[in-house]
Amino acid sequence: MTNAITIFKLLSDETRLRIVMLLQNEALCVCQLTGILDISQPKASKALSKLRDLNLVSDDRQEKFVYYSLNNNHPLMSHILNYLKESLESYPQLQTDYNRLHLKETFLTKCSTTQLKV
């Protein structure tokens, strides 16, 4: 029961939900997430830190970038995210995020060494 409560608490935060929805598709770095979601770097980093502390995301350094990916070892969260993904038309903000995902490479230029800290 504690696992379910933790998952629902994490997903109740809009920023965290939007981040995990994008990470469900592919690994992204902080600057890509901030660009796609149109949020500040500290806000993205705070959300990623919380997700990483609970082992829901992992990070992988590739040269000057740190890419975050979703850990798929949480069946309840995977089920919820799959449902949301299949119902994107009912969630305009999530649909907008998915539509902006193709812009991810344009946001890599925003990365700097100060943005890599999470």
C-alpha positions as CSV (number, residue, x, y, z in Angstrom):
1,M,0.0,0.0,0.0
2,T,2.9,2.4,0.8
3,N,4.2,2.0,-2.8
4,A,0.8,3.0,-4.3
5,I,0.6,6.0,-2.0
6,T,4.1,7.1,-2.9
7,I,3.4,6.7,-6.6
8,F,0.1,8.7,-6.4
9,K,1.8,11.5,-4.3
10,L,4.6,11.8,-6.9
11,L,2.3,11.9,-9.8
12,S,0.0,14.4,-8.2
13,D,2.6,17.1,-8.8
14,E,2.1,18.5,-12.4
15,T,5.7,19.0,-13.1
16,R,6.7,15.5,-12.0
17,L,3.8,14.0,-14.0
18,R,4.8,15.9,-17.1
19,I,8.4,14.8,-16.7
20,V,7.7,11.1,-16.3
21,M,5.3,11.1,-19.2
22,L,8.1,12.4,-21.4
23,L,10.7,10.1,-19.9
24,Q,8.4,7.2,-20.6
25,N,9.3,7.6,-24.3
26,E,13.0,8.3,-24.1
27,A,15.9,9.6,-22.1
28,L,16.1,13.4,-21.9
29,C,18.5,15.9,-20.3
30,V,17.5,18.8,-18.0
31,C,17.8,21.4,-20.8
32,Q,15.6,19.4,-23.1
33,L,13.0,19.0,-20.4
34,T,13.0,22.7,-19.5
35,G,12.6,23.6,-23.1
36,I,9.8,21.1,-23.9
37,L,7.9,21.8,-20.7
38,D,8.7,25.6,-20.8
39,I,9.7,25.5,-17.1
40,S,12.7,26.8,-15.2
41,Q,15.8,24.7,-14.7
42,P,15.5,24.8,-10.9
43,K,11.9,23.5,-11.1
44,A,12.9,20.7,-13.4
45,S,15.9,19.8,-11.2
46,K,13.9,19.7,-8.1
47,A,11.3,17.4,-9.6
48,L,14.0,15.1,-11.1
49,S,15.8,15.0,-7.7
50,K,12.6,13.8,-6.0
51,L,12.1,11.2,-8.7
52,R,15.7,10.0,-8.5
53,D,15.6,9.8,-4.7
54,L,12.7,7.4,-4.9
55,N,14.5,5.4,-7.6
56,L,11.9,6.2,-10.3
57,V,14.4,7.8,-12.7
58,S,18.1,7.1,-13.3
59,D,20.7,9.3,-14.8
60,D,23.5,8.7,-17.3
61,R,26.3,11.1,-18.1
62,Q,27.2,11.4,-21.8
63,E,29.9,13.9,-22.3
64,K,28.7,17.3,-20.9
65,F,25.0,16.1,-20.7
66,V,23.2,14.1,-18.0
67,Y,20.3,12.2,-19.5
68,Y,17.4,11.0,-17.3
69,S,15.4,7.9,-18.0
70,L,12.4,6.3,-16.3
71,N,13.0,3.1,-14.3
72,N,10.4,0.7,-15.5
73,N,10.3,-1.4,-12.3
74,H,7.1,0.1,-11.0
75,P,4.1,-1.7,-12.5
76,L,1.5,0.6,-11.1
77,M,3.2,3.7,-12.4
78,S,3.7,2.1,-15.8
79,H,0.0,1.2,-15.9
80,I,-1.0,4.7,-15.0
81,L,1.4,6.3,-17.5
82,N,0.3,4.0,-20.3
83,Y,-3.4,4.9,-19.6
84,L,-2.6,8.6,-19.8
85,K,-0.6,8.2,-23.0
86,E,-3.5,6.4,-24.6
87,S,-5.8,9.2,-23.5
88,L,-3.7,12.2,-24.4
89,E,-6.5,14.0,-26.1
90,S,-8.2,14.3,-22.7
91,Y,-5.1,16.0,-21.2
92,P,-4.2,19.2,-23.3
93,Q,-1.0,20.0,-21.4
94,L,0.4,16.5,-21.8
95,Q,-0.6,16.6,-25.5
96,T,1.3,19.9,-25.9
97,D,4.3,18.4,-24.2
98,Y,4.3,15.4,-26.6
99,N,3.9,17.7,-29.6
100,R,7.0,19.7,-28.5
101,L,9.1,16.5,-28.0
102,H,10.3,16.7,-31.6
103,L,12.0,20.0,-30.6
104,K,14.3,18.3,-28.1
105,E,17.5,18.7,-30.1
106,T,17.0,22.5,-30.3
107,F,17.1,22.8,-26.5
108,L,20.5,21.1,-26.1
109,T,22.2,24.5,-26.8
110,K,20.7,25.8,-23.5
111,C,22.8,23.3,-21.5
112,S,25.7,24.6,-19.4
113,T,27.7,23.0,-16.6
114,T,25.5,24.9,-14.1
115,Q,22.4,23.3,-15.4
116,L,23.7,19.7,-15.0
117,K,23.5,19.8,-11.2
118,V,20.5,18.0,-9.8
